[in-house]
Amino acid sequence: SLVAERRQIPIGQVRLLADGRVYTGRQALRVKLVDAIGGEDAATSWLVTAKQIPLGTQIIDWKAEESFGSAGLGFAAVHSLLEVLGFERLAQAFERTAEGRGMRLDGLLAVWHPDAQ
């Protein structure tokens, strides 16, 4: 409901979009999940013009520390859960996939929010 409200998308359409798939930037733009596509320069320009954030505000590139192997804490937790539930072969396959393909979704993805002061 928050996405429907803030993105001004009918709730029925939001439910169709929220089926777990991953969208490219262009796909997300087409269905109004993002306002624009661009890099750090475009984002900085938007912050200055739309949100009156002072130009020159420090931008910090945050890097997560490695923990519980190269796949990250969330993947380690899933791996452990699969083992506890008796799915050892699935846990091993999951581990190979996560490490072999460099899956890393754990960690901080964004530190700025428009409503944050």
C-alpha positions in Angstrom: 0.0 0.0 0.0 2.9 2.3 0.7 4.3 1.8 -2.9 0.8 2.4 -4.3 0.4 5.6 -2.3 3.8 7.1 -2.9 4.2 6.0 -6.5 0.6 6.8 -7.3 0.0 3.4 -8.8 -3.3 1.5 -8.4 -3.0 -1.2 -5.6 -4.0 -3.9 -8.1 -1.1 -3.0 -10.4 1.3 -2.9 -7.5 0.2 -6.4 -6.4 0.9 -7.6 -10.0 4.3 -6.0 -10.0 5.3 -7.4 -6.5 5.6 -11.1 -7.6 9.3 -11.3 -6.7 10.8 -10.7 -10.2 13.7 -8.4 -10.7 13.3 -5.4 -13.0 15.8 -3.7 -15.1 16.1 0.1 -14.8 14.1 0.6 -18.0 11.4 -1.9 -16.9 11.1 -0.2 -13.5 10.8 3.2 -15.2 8.1 2.0 -17.6 6.0 0.7 -14.7 6.7 3.8 -12.5 8.7 2.1 -9.8 11.5 4.6 -10.4 11.5 8.3 -11.5 14.5 8.3 -13.7 17.6 6.3 -14.7 21.0 7.8 -14.1 24.3 7.5 -12.2 25.6 9.4 -9.2 25.8 12.7 -11.1 22.1 12.5 -11.9 21.2 11.5 -8.4 23.2 14.4 -7.0 21.6 16.8 -9.4 18.1 15.6 -8.4 19.0 16.0 -4.6 20.1 19.5 -5.2 17.1 20.6 -7.3 14.2 18.6 -6.0 15.2 18.3 -2.3 17.4 21.4 -1.8 20.3 19.3 -0.5 23.4 21.6 -0.6 25.7 20.9 -3.5 29.0 19.6 -2.1 27.3 17.5 0.6 29.7 14.7 1.4 28.9 11.4 -0.3 30.3 8.3 1.4 30.7 5.0 -0.5 29.9 2.4 2.2 31.4 -1.1 1.9 30.1 -4.0 3.9 32.6 -6.1 5.7 32.8 -9.7 4.6 31.2 -12.1 7.1 30.3 -15.8 7.2 32.0 -16.5 3.9 31.8 -14.7 0.6 28.1 -15.1 0.3 27.2 -12.9 3.2 25.2 -13.4 6.4 21.8 -13.8 4.8 23.0 -16.5 2.5 24.8 -18.2 5.4 21.5 -18.1 7.4 19.5 -19.7 4.5 22.3 -22.4 4.2 22.1 -23.2 7.9 18.3 -23.3 7.9 18.3 -25.7 4.9 20.7 -28.0 6.8 18.7 -27.8 10.0 15.6 -28.8 8.1 17.3 -31.8 6.7 17.9 -30.5 3.2 21.7 -31.0 3.1 22.0 -31.5 -0.6 19.9 -28.4 -1.3 22.1 -26.4 1.2 25.2 -27.6 -0.6 23.8 -26.6 -4.0 22.7 -23.3 -2.6 26.2 -22.6 -1.3 27.8 -23.5 -4.6 25.4 -21.2 -6.5 25.8 -18.3 -4.1 29.6 -18.5 -4.0 30.1 -19.4 -7.7 28.0 -16.6 -9.0 29.0 -14.0 -6.6 25.5 -13.5 -5.2 25.6 -10.6 -2.7 22.4 -9.0 -1.8 23.0 -8.6 1.9 24.0 -5.3 3.4 23.1 -1.7 3.1 21.7 -0.9 -0.4 20.7 2.8 0.3 21.5 5.1 3.1 19.5 8.1 2.0 15.7 8.5 2.1 13.8 11.6 1.0 12.0 11.9 4.3 15.1 11.5 6.4 16.4 14.7 8.0 
